Amino acid sequence: MVAIIQQRTWTNQNARNHVSSLHSLLMQLWALETHIRISRNLEKYIDLMTSHWSRPKPSPCPLQAQASGPKISGILIVGCNGSA
């Protein structure tokens, strides 16, 4: 029985393939990191918008007490534009 031993040598082509594989892996890791970062930021934005829209809306005519303005029996009358 004859055993054939095949010796592998490290050639320049092997080195280029190895470097190319490592570069590809680094690019995939960078893309994954970017995807995770964007997903987290989007999740924070959605949470912020959800909490913003779930709050009670302010009245379109906020009543602001002002020192001057006509008073009727001690009640200050304030218009919608804030003027008394």
C-alpha positions as CSV (number, residue, x, y, z in Angstrom):
1,M,0.0,0.0,0.0
2,V,1.4,3.3,-1.0
3,A,0.6,6.3,1.1
4,I,0.7,9.6,-0.7
5,I,1.5,12.6,1.5
6,Q,0.5,15.9,0.1
7,Q,2.3,18.8,1.5
8,R,0.6,22.1,1.5
9,T,2.6,25.2,1.0
10,W,1.7,28.7,2.0
11,T,1.9,30.7,-1.3
12,N,1.2,34.3,-2.0
13,Q,-2.2,33.3,-3.4
14,N,-3.1,31.6,-0.2
15,A,-2.1,34.7,1.7
16,R,-4.2,36.9,-0.6
17,N,-7.2,34.6,-0.1
18,H,-6.7,34.7,3.6
19,V,-6.5,38.5,3.8
20,S,-9.5,38.8,1.5
21,S,-11.5,36.5,3.7
22,L,-10.6,38.4,6.8
23,H,-11.5,41.7,5.1
24,S,-14.9,40.3,4.1
25,L,-15.5,39.1,7.6
26,L,-14.6,42.6,9.0
27,M,-17.0,44.2,6.5
28,Q,-19.8,41.9,7.6
29,L,-19.2,42.6,11.2
30,W,-19.2,46.4,10.5
31,A,-22.4,46.0,8.6
32,L,-24.0,44.1,11.5
33,E,-22.9,46.7,14.0
34,T,-24.3,49.5,11.8
35,H,-27.6,47.6,11.5
36,I,-27.9,47.1,15.2
37,R,-27.1,50.8,15.9
38,I,-29.7,51.9,13.4
39,S,-32.3,49.5,14.8
40,R,-31.7,50.8,18.4
41,N,-31.9,54.4,17.3
42,L,-35.1,53.7,15.4
43,E,-36.6,52.0,18.4
44,K,-35.7,55.0,20.6
45,Y,-37.3,57.3,18.0
46,I,-40.5,55.2,17.9
47,D,-40.7,55.2,21.7
48,L,-40.2,58.9,21.8
49,M,-42.9,59.5,19.2
50,T,-45.3,57.1,20.8
51,S,-45.0,58.8,24.2
52,H,-45.3,62.2,22.5
53,W,-48.5,61.3,20.7
54,S,-50.0,59.5,23.7
55,R,-49.9,62.6,25.9
56,P,-53.1,64.7,26.1
57,K,-53.1,67.4,23.5
58,P,-53.1,71.0,24.9
59,S,-56.1,73.1,24.2
60,P,-55.9,75.2,21.0
61,C,-56.9,78.2,23.1
62,P,-54.7,78.1,26.3
63,L,-55.9,80.5,28.9
64,Q,-53.1,82.6,30.2
65,A,-53.8,84.8,33.2
66,Q,-52.6,88.3,32.6
67,A,-52.5,91.2,35.1
68,S,-54.3,93.5,32.8
69,G,-57.7,93.0,31.1
70,P,-61.4,93.4,31.8
71,K,-62.6,91.8,34.9
72,I,-66.1,90.8,35.6
73,S,-66.8,90.1,39.2
74,G,-63.1,89.2,39.8
75,I,-62.7,86.8,36.8
76,L,-60.1,87.8,34.2
77,I,-61.3,87.3,30.6
78,V,-58.6,86.1,28.3
79,G,-59.0,85.7,24.5
80,C,-57.7,82.8,22.4
81,N,-54.7,84.7,21.2
82,G,-53.7,85.3,24.8
83,S,-54.8,88.9,24.9
84,A,-57.0,90.1,27.7
